[in-house]
């Protein structure tokens, strides 16, 4: 029997501490050659509404530990004032699924909603960067954004640093005030909403931009010495002023090159193809960014293995960059959720025979 697992099932089987450890392990497997993944691929097609387009995205990976997974996203996208609104069916509903299979038998094992895993794996990545690059005495977080990604990052940061204060700004007063109150209640920290974006930088050893903006939202001129940067959204990289001030960048790894085709090695986070590209030109996120600071980058494998130091001084400004590893993240987390769900008797069963056939492809 295969399992259908909801976000509620994921919540019962996956903690943030689990997620951080699982991702670090998957990155070690990738560096050792025991895991493989490919960058995200997007397909875009114009819809009948000129203000919207359809976007299909996939990313996949697996390892010798016994599992393979592909994560699939199906969205109708509408761009509004520098942000993306998306939905499936109707606003407020989304279609994101992970298909987990066995590398030993080839059989499908589970179909899992990706929403909670998505938020947790991004938050955990932020925490891995903080764990290795932020100052050991980091207690204050400055945050741009007050949505789901902001929530997961606060939880993740608390797993690796004893955070005492959160300074948060988002454009809507109600949202930032509600978020600060929620963080005070959930985590017992001093969470304060800020009236202007600039206030979040004051005294912050960790600055996190966690928005759905398609353009950078950080202001590197306001970073204080010793700050560690976490950046989600904003076109994939921090603003030019931040990039100019970053002294050290931690990169978690990169998808391996195709076998025997080093010329096809890809360092971009993802690629996109479009039907009627002339109509969709300029729409959607930039198609990946590659390594933003190659001369200042150190790999997670070298840091963990002791070959390179992470932070070299208390005053360095640092940044952690995941790379094109989404596929290896989703297989590892899906495998953990599946195993724990089996042990706990969670999910709905689906006869495996329904997903197999006797006609060879």
KAKA-V746708 format. One record per pair of residues at least 6 apart in sequence whose ideal C-beta (glycine too) atoms are under 7 Angstrom apart, sorted by the first residue. I is the first residue (numbers start at 1). J is the second residue. D is the distance in Angstrom with one decimal. If there is no record, write none. Layout:
((I;J;D) (I;J;D))
//
This chain:
((1;349;4.2) (1;350;6.6) (1;351;6.3) (1;352;6.1) (2;108;5.2) (2;109;5.8) (2;110;5.9) (2;111;6.9) (2;350;4.7) (2;352;5.1) (2;355;6.4) (3;110;4.4) (3;338;6.6) (3;341;6.0) (3;347;4.0) (3;349;6.4) (4;111;5.2) (4;347;5.8) (4;348;4.5) (4;350;5.7) (5;110;5.7) (5;112;4.4) (5;113;6.9) (5;337;6.3) (5;341;5.6) (5;346;6.8) (5;347;4.5) (6;113;5.3) (7;113;4.7) (7;115;5.1) (7;116;4.4) (9;341;5.6) (9;346;4.6) (9;347;5.3) (10;112;6.8) (10;113;6.9) (10;116;4.5) (10;117;5.9) (10;337;5.4) (11;116;5.9) (12;344;6.9) (12;346;6.3) (13;337;4.9) (13;340;3.7) (13;341;5.4) (13;344;6.8) (13;346;6.8) (14;120;6.5) (14;333;6.7) (14;336;6.4) (14;337;5.5) (16;120;6.2) (16;123;6.7) (16;124;6.5) (16;155;5.0) (16;156;5.4) (16;159;5.6) (17;159;5.3) (18;336;6.6) (19;120;4.7) (19;121;6.2) (19;124;4.1) (19;333;6.5) (20;124;4.5) (20;127;5.3) (20;128;6.2) (20;156;6.7) (20;159;5.9) (22;332;5.1) (22;333;5.9) (22;336;5.5) (23;121;6.5) (23;124;5.3) (23;125;6.6) (23;128;6.5) (23;329;5.9) (23;332;6.7) (24;128;6.1) (26;35;6.1) (26;328;5.0) (26;329;6.5) (26;332;3.9) (27;252;5.2) (27;253;5.2) (27;300;5.7) (29;35;3.9) (29;63;5.1) (30;253;5.1) (30;325;7.0) (30;328;5.4) (31;253;5.9) (31;301;4.0) (34;63;5.5) (34;64;4.8) (35;61;6.6) (35;62;7.0) (35;63;3.7) (35;328;5.3) (36;61;6.2) (36;62;6.4) (36;256;5.9) (37;60;6.6) (37;61;3.1) (37;255;5.2) (37;325;6.1) (37;327;3.2) (37;328;4.0) (38;60;6.1) (38;255;5.6) (38;327;5.7) (39;255;5.4) (39;266;5.6) (39;268;6.3) (39;269;6.3) (39;270;5.2) (39;271;6.5) (39;324;3.9) (40;57;5.8) (40;59;4.2) (40;269;6.6) (40;270;3.4) (40;326;5.5) (41;57;6.9) (41;58;5.5) (41;270;6.6) (41;271;5.8) (42;55;5.9) (42;56;7.0) (42;57;4.7) (42;270;6.1) (42;272;4.0) (43;56;4.5) (43;273;5.5) (44;53;5.4) (44;54;6.9) (44;55;5.2) (44;272;6.1) (44;274;4.3) (44;280;5.5) (44;284;6.0) (45;53;6.5) (45;54;4.5) (45;275;4.5) (46;53;5.3) (46;275;6.7) (46;276;5.2) (46;279;5.0) (46;280;6.1) (47;53;5.8) (47;54;5.6) (47;76;6.6) (51;78;5.8) (52;76;5.5) (52;77;6.4) (52;78;4.7) (53;77;5.6) (53;280;5.8) (53;283;6.2) (54;76;5.8) (55;75;4.9) (55;77;5.1) (56;73;7.0) (56;74;5.8) (57;73;4.2) (58;70;5.8) (58;71;6.7) (58;72;5.3) (59;71;5.3) (59;326;4.2) (59;327;4.3) (59;330;6.5) (60;69;6.6) (60;70;4.0) (60;327;4.6) (61;69;6.8) (61;327;3.2) (61;328;4.0) (61;330;6.8) (61;331;4.6) (62;68;3.1) (62;69;6.7) (62;103;5.9) (62;331;5.0) (63;331;6.8) (66;102;6.5) (66;103;5.7) (66;104;6.1) (67;100;6.1) (67;102;6.8) (67;103;6.5) (67;331;5.5) (67;335;4.1) (68;101;5.0) (68;103;5.4) (68;331;6.0) (69;98;5.4) (69;99;6.5) (69;100;4.7) (69;330;5.2) (69;331;3.8) (69;334;4.6) (70;99;5.3) (71;98;4.8) (71;114;5.7) (71;330;4.3) (72;97;5.2) (73;95;7.0) (73;96;4.9) (74;88;5.5) (74;95;4.2) (75;86;4.1) (75;87;6.9) (75;88;6.1) (76;86;6.5) (76;87;5.8) (76;88;6.9) (77;84;5.6) (77;86;4.8) (78;85;4.7) (79;283;6.4) (82;213;5.4) (82;214;5.5) (82;215;5.6) (83;212;5.0) (83;213;5.7) (83;214;6.6) (84;212;5.9) (84;214;6.4) (87;93;5.9) (87;94;6.4) (88;94;5.4) (88;95;3.7) (94;115;6.8) (96;113;6.9) (96;114;3.8) (96;115;6.0) (96;118;6.6) (97;111;5.9) (97;112;6.9) (97;113;6.7) (97;114;6.1) (98;112;4.4) (98;114;5.2) (98;117;6.9) (98;330;5.6) (98;334;4.8) (99;108;6.3) (99;111;5.8) (100;109;4.8) (100;110;4.4) (100;112;6.6) (100;334;4.5) (100;335;6.6) (100;338;5.6) (101;107;6.5) (101;108;5.3) (101;109;6.0) (102;109;5.7) (107;352;5.7) (108;352;6.7) (108;355;4.9) (109;338;5.8) (110;334;6.9) (110;338;4.7) (112;334;5.6) (112;337;6.2) (117;330;6.9) (117;333;5.1) (119;148;5.2) (119;149;6.3) (119;152;4.3) (120;152;5.8) (121;329;4.8) (121;333;5.9) (122;149;6.0) (122;152;6.6) (122;232;6.0) (123;152;3.2) (123;153;4.7) (123;155;6.3) (123;156;3.8) (124;156;5.4) (125;322;5.1) (126;153;5.0) (126;156;5.7) (126;208;6.5) (126;230;4.3) (127;156;3.6) (127;157;5.8) (127;159;5.7) (127;160;4.9) (128;252;6.9) (128;320;6.9) (129;228;6.8) (129;230;6.0) (129;250;5.8) (129;320;2.4) (130;157;5.7) (130;160;5.3) (130;161;5.9) (130;206;6.0) (130;228;6.1) (131;160;4.1) (132;250;5.9) (132;303;5.6) (132;310;4.6) (133;228;5.1) (133;248;7.0) (133;250;5.2) (133;310;5.2) (133;311;5.5) (133;318;4.2) (133;320;5.8) (134;161;6.3) (134;205;6.3) (134;206;5.5) (134;228;3.9) (135;205;5.2) (135;226;5.5) (135;311;6.9) (135;314;6.0) (138;161;4.9) (138;205;3.8) (138;206;5.4) (138;228;7.0) (139;162;6.5) (139;163;6.2) (139;164;4.5) (139;165;6.5) (139;205;6.8) (140;164;7.0) (140;165;4.6) (140;167;7.0) (140;203;5.2) (140;204;4.8) (140;205;5.7) (141;157;6.1) (141;163;5.7) (141;166;5.1) (141;204;6.2) (141;206;4.7) (141;208;6.4) (142;167;4.8) (142;200;3.4) (142;201;5.3) (142;204;3.4) (142;207;4.6) (143;150;5.9) (143;166;6.3) (143;167;6.9) (143;168;4.5) (143;200;6.2) (143;208;4.9) (143;210;6.5) (144;169;5.8) (144;197;6.3) (144;200;6.3) (144;209;4.6) (144;210;6.7) (144;211;6.0) (144;217;5.4) (145;170;5.8) (145;209;6.8) (145;210;3.8) (145;211;4.4) (146;168;5.9) (146;170;4.1) (146;175;4.8) (146;176;5.1) (146;179;3.6) (149;210;4.3) (149;232;5.6) (150;179;6.5) (150;210;4.8) (153;208;5.6) (153;210;5.8) (153;230;6.8) (154;166;6.5) (154;183;5.6) (154;187;6.5) (157;163;5.4) (157;206;6.7) (158;187;6.1) (163;189;5.9) (164;189;6.0) (164;190;6.3) (165;189;6.5) (165;190;4.5) (166;183;5.6) (166;189;5.7) (166;191;4.2) (167;192;5.6) (167;194;5.5) (167;199;6.3) (167;200;4.6) (167;204;6.3) (168;176;5.5) (168;179;5.9) (168;180;5.7) (168;191;6.7) (168;193;5.9) (168;194;6.4) (168;200;6.7) (169;176;6.0) (169;194;4.3) (169;196;6.8) (169;197;4.9) (169;199;6.7) (169;200;5.2) (170;176;4.5) (176;193;4.1) (177;193;4.8) (180;191;4.1) (180;192;6.0) (180;193;4.5) (183;189;6.2) (183;191;4.0) (184;191;4.7) (194;200;5.4) (197;219;6.9) (198;222;5.7) (200;207;6.9) (201;207;6.2) (201;222;4.1) (201;223;6.3) (201;224;6.4) (204;224;6.9) (204;227;6.5) (205;226;6.0) (205;227;6.2) (205;228;6.7) (206;228;5.2) (206;230;6.9) (207;223;6.5) (207;227;5.4) (207;229;5.5) (208;230;4.1) (209;217;5.1) (209;218;4.9) (209;231;5.0) (209;232;6.7) (209;233;6.9) (209;234;5.8) (210;232;4.9) (210;233;6.9) (211;217;5.5) (211;233;4.7) (211;234;6.6) (212;233;5.5) (213;233;5.3) (213;234;5.4) (214;235;6.1) (214;285;6.0) (215;234;6.2) (215;235;5.7) (216;234;4.2) (216;235;5.9) (216;238;6.0) (216;239;3.8) (217;234;5.2) (218;231;6.6) (218;234;6.9) (218;238;4.8) (218;239;4.9) (218;242;5.1) (219;239;6.6) (219;241;6.6) (220;238;6.6) (220;239;5.5) (220;241;3.1) (220;242;3.2) (220;244;6.5) (220;245;5.2) (221;241;5.0) (223;242;6.5) (223;245;6.0) (223;317;5.7) (225;315;4.2) (225;317;6.8) (226;314;5.3) (226;315;5.3) (226;316;6.9) (227;317;5.3) (228;318;4.8) (229;238;5.9) (229;242;6.3) (229;318;6.9) (229;319;4.3) (230;320;6.6) (231;237;6.8) (231;238;4.9) (231;319;7.0) (235;285;6.6) (235;286;5.7) (236;269;6.1) (236;286;6.6) (236;289;4.5) (237;243;6.7) (237;289;5.4) (237;292;4.8) (238;319;6.6) (243;292;6.2) (243;293;6.6) (245;317;5.2) (246;293;6.1) (246;296;6.4) (246;317;5.3) (246;318;6.8) (246;319;5.0) (247;296;6.6) (247;316;4.1) (247;317;5.4) (247;318;6.7) (248;296;5.9) (248;298;6.6) (248;311;6.6) (248;312;6.7) (248;316;5.4) (248;318;4.7) (249;293;4.6) (249;296;5.2) (249;297;4.5) (249;319;5.0) (249;321;5.7) (250;298;6.0) (250;300;6.2) (250;303;6.6) (250;310;6.4) (250;318;6.9) (250;320;4.4) (250;321;7.0) (251;291;7.0) (251;297;5.0) (251;299;5.6) (251;300;6.9) (251;321;5.1) (251;323;5.4) (252;300;4.7) (252;322;5.2) (252;323;5.4) (252;325;6.0) (253;299;6.8) (253;300;6.4) (253;301;6.9) (253;323;5.5) (253;325;5.6) (254;267;5.9) (254;323;4.9) (254;324;6.1) (255;266;6.7) (255;324;4.8) (255;325;6.7) (257;264;6.7) (257;265;3.5) (258;264;4.8) (266;324;6.9) (267;290;4.5) (267;291;5.7) (267;324;6.8) (268;287;6.7) (268;288;2.6) (268;289;6.6) (268;290;5.2) (268;324;6.4) (269;288;4.5) (269;289;6.4) (269;324;4.9) (270;287;6.8) (270;288;5.2) (270;324;6.9) (271;287;5.6) (271;288;6.4) (272;284;6.2) (272;287;4.8) (274;280;4.6) (291;297;6.2) (292;321;6.7) (298;308;4.7) (298;310;7.0) (302;308;4.1) (303;310;4.7) (311;318;5.9) (341;347;5.1))
//
